[in-house]
Amino acid sequence: MSPIVFGMLSCKNSSNTKTAAMNYKTIGTIERTDPALDSILSPDTKAEIIAEGFDWSEGPLWIESEKMLLFSDVPQNIVYKWTQEKGKEIYLTPSGYTDSIKRAGEMGSNGLLLDPNGDLVLCQHGNRQMARMNAPLSNPKPSFISIANSYKGKKFNSPNDAVYNRNGELFFTDPPYGLEKQLEDPKKEIPFQGVYKVKRNGEVVLLTNTLTRPNGIAFLPGEKTLIVANSDPEKPIWYAFDMANDLLTNARIFHSAAGGDTSLKGLPDGFKIDKNGNVFATGPGGVWIFNKKGKLLGKIKVPDATSNCAFSPDEKTLYVTNDMYVLRIKLK
């Protein structure tokens, strides 16, 4: 393994944010553990800080029709947007908690995605539901339609991350992070942390209740294997399941981060999978890159905790939410 250190550039102190020639500060190192990483990242790859000043950035989503990146600041209860021309701007607030009763904690939206109709879907921590924004992407409004908010009459904990399959069914994870006292919160109604499926008719199906902190979720190409990250420091593991109808079977470890450097910030969190089955997973110390068999190819290492990532449509750019920062990384 030979680390490649990214150079440091200074941001232009210009009031003209529309310049396309903006130089962004860069951070991090690349750690290669397998030569296959060379087909994914160039030796001179740089991680650019394209936006900063957040409490905890999450859930990035590139919207090609609007040429914008959306992402959540969970404690601020805001969805921001970033564009090359204007940088960061508030896109939607409130984003995850709409009650008038004041509360603290991680109340905003977390994961963001588009449904099969191209509408914005949000994992809402504070409202404890999966919801669709009842407004066009070009004219956002804090008006939401609930997709799913309970299982067998009991409210979810705080939906965290989600993915649609090609049949238009919604899969999501439900850890306790959006509850003010998490596992000890008196408002917690479900005794476990589940992974769920919402059928097209609205029926909610529990897929598994065996993970302690289910978090990121995505399918390998072909949608026969579902990967779920477990963001538990005692079990920092990415799990794989065989997917058939409403059943998850053959639970197994896809990759484990257990036994690593405990001083590194972050845990298995959100991730995305490219068309070749390469997994770009936020984890301890940065972004871990696996092949479709779970073999570690390398890492993009950064000082602060990473939470999730998103591809551009051509998969040539990776956007990463990185605590107070949002990063942009060019891929091959």
N, C-alpha and C positions, 0 to 999 in steps of 0.2 A: 504494500500500500504506500503510495506516495502522495501526500497532500499537495494540492495546488492552491496557493493562496490568491484570493481575489485582490486586485488592487483597490486602493481607496481614491475616489474622486470627490471633489467638492461640488455641491449643488450650486447652480447659478443663483445669485441673490438678485433676481430680476423680478419686477412686479408684473412683467408680461408673461403670464402663465400659458399663453397660447403658442409659445414657440415650440416647434417640433424638434428643435435641436437641444432640448433640455438635457443636461448632464446629470445623472442621478448618482448619488453615493452608492458604493457597492460594498458588500460584506461577505464573509464566509470563506469556506474552503471546500474543495472536492476531495472525497476519499474514495479511491477506486479499490474494490476488492475482487473484481473480475474484469477481464479484458472486454467482455460484452458491453460494458458501460461506454466504451469508446464509440459505439454506434449510436448512442443516445445523447451524450454530452461531448462537446468539443473541449480540447485542452484549455482554451482561453475563455471558457464560459464565465460569465459574471452574473451575480445575483444583485439586481438593482432595487434600491428602496424607492418605490414610485409614490408611496403615500405613507404618512406617519401621523402620530398624535392620537392614537386610539387607546381605549382602556383594554379591550381584548377583541381583536379582529377575528372573524370567523366566516365560514360558509361562502367562499368566493364563487362567482358565477359569471362567465363571459356571455354577454348578450350581443350576438353578431349583428342583428338588425339595427341596433342602436349604437354599435361600436363602443360599448361601455362595459366596464367590470362592476358588478354589484358585490357587496360584501356587508356582513353584519358587524356592528359593534354591540356585543351582547349586553354588557352592563348599561350602555347608553340608551338602549332601546331604539336604535337607529339603523337603517340600512343606508350605507353610503354608495355613491357611484364614483367611478374614476374614468376619465377620458384622457386621451393623449393631449387634447387641446386645452382642457380646463383643469386637469388634476382632480382632486377630490371635491365632492359636493354632497350635501345631504340629499338623499333620494326619497326616503320614506321614514316618517316618525309619527306616532309610535309604530314599531315594527313587530313586537311580540307580546306586548302587554298593553291592553286598552282599558283596563278597569280604572276607576277614579280613586280607588283606595291606594294610598302610597305604599310602596314596598321597596326593599333593597334587593341586592343579589343580581344574578344573571337573568334578567326578566325579558330581554329582547328576543329577536329572532336569532336563530343559529344557522342551520343549513338552508340554502336557497337552491331552487331548481325550477325548471320549466316543465309543465305538464304536457301531454300530447297535443294540446291545442295551442301551446306557446304562451300560456298564462303563468304568472309568477306564483310559485308555491313556497311557503315558508314553514319551517319548523319553529313554532312559537313556544318559547319557554314559559313566559308569564301566563299566557292564555291556555297553556297545556294542551295544545292541539296542533294538528296539521291543517293548514289553512291556505286558501287561494285568495290572492288579492283581487278584489272586485273592481278592477280598473285596468286600462291598457298600460303596457310598459312605458309608452311615451308620455303618459299623464298619470303618474302614480298617486294613489290616495290610500289613507289608512282605513280602508273598508275591506272586510275579510269575510269569506264564506268558509265555514268549517267543513273540512273533508272528513276528519275523524277526530273525536275528542275524548273517547272513553272505550273501555273494554269491559263487557258484561256489566254495564252500569257504573263502573268505577272510572274516575278521571285518570288520564295518563299522568305520569310524573312530569316530564318535560321533553317532548320530542326533540331530537338532537340533529340527526342527519338522515337523508332519505335518497331513494333512487327509484325511478320507474323502470319497469321492464318493457319489452317491445309490445306486449299486449295491453299496455296502459294501466297495469296494476302497480300500486304504490307500496314500497317497502321502507320501513323506518325503524330507528332505534329509539329507546325511551329510558335513558339513564336519569338520575335524580338531580343533575347539576342546576336546573332552573328553579328548584325548590329552595327557599331561603335557608333552611336547615338541612337540606339534602336528605339523607336517609332518616334523620331524626325529625324531619318536619311533620308536625301534627296534621298537615293537610295531605300528606301522602296517603293515597287510597289503595294503591296496588302494592302488594308485599314483595314484588320482584321487579327486576329491570328487564323489560321484554324487547324482543324483536318482532315486529308485526308486519302483516300484509293487509292492504285495503283492496278488496276486489272492486271491479268496475261497478258492481251494484251497491257499493258502500259497506258491505259486510267486512268487519274487522276480524282477522284471524291471527291468533298468537302462534308464531313460528317456533320460538324457543324462549324459555325463561331461565336458562342455565348460565348466562353470562353475568358477571358481577357489575360491569360498567360498559355495556354495548355502546359503541360510538359510531365511527365511520362505517359505511356500508356501500358495496358495489358488486356488480357481477363481472366475472371473467367473460371474455367473448364467447358467445354461444348460450349464455345464461343458464348453463347447467350447474355452475359453481358460484355460490354466494360467499363473499369474504366479509367478515365483520371484525372490526377492531375492538379490543377490550382495553379501555383506558384506566386500568386498575394498577397502581404501582406494585401490588402483590402478584398480579398476573398480567404483565404487559405483553399481550399476545394478540396476533392476528389469527383468527380462526377461519377455516374453510368448511363449507357444508355443501353437500349435494342437494340440488333443488329439484323437487318433483311435485307439481301441483301445489298443495298447501302444506307440504311436509319438507322439513330440513332433516337430512339423514347424514350418516357417516361424518359426524363432527370430528375435526382433526385440527392440529396446529399447522397453520400455513407458514408462520414464522414467529419466533419468540424473541423478545428483547430482554428476557429475564437474564440476570447475571451480568449485565453490562454496567457501565459507569453510572452510578446513581447520582453523580453530581450534575449530569446533563439535564437540561430543562426539557420538559415535555414528556408525553406518553403516546402510545398508539392512539391516533385521533382520526381526523378525516383523511380520505385518500381518493385518488382517481386511477382508472385503469385505461391504458391506451389501446388502440386497435390491435396491437400485437400481443396484448396480455401483460405488458410491463406495468407493474404497480408502483405508483408514486405515492408513498405513504408518509404522512407527518408522524414523527416519533421522537424518542429521546435524542436531542442534539441536532435536529433538523429534518430533512426529507430523506427517507430510506427508499431505495429503488430495488425492487425485486423483479425477477422474471416470473412467468406464469406458473412456475413450479414452486415458487417461494424461495428461490435462491437469491441471496443478497448480492447485488451487482456493485453497489456503492452507495454513498451518501452525499448529500449537499448539506454541509454542516454550518450552522449559524448559532450565534450565542444565545438567542432567546427562543422560547418555546414556539414551535409551529403548530397550527391547529387544523389547517385544511388546505386544499389546492384545487386548481381548475385549469383545464386546457383551453387554448384557443381552438377554433374549429379545425385548423390544419394540424393541430398537435405540435406546432413548432414553438409554442410559448407556453410556459407554465407560470401561473400566478399563485402565490403562496401567502396565506395570512400568517403573520409572524408576530404575535403579541401586539405591540404598539405599531407595527409596521405592516405594509403590504409589499411583497417582493415580486419582481418579474424576472424570469429565467429563460433564456433562449435555449431551445433544444435543437437537435439535428433534424 
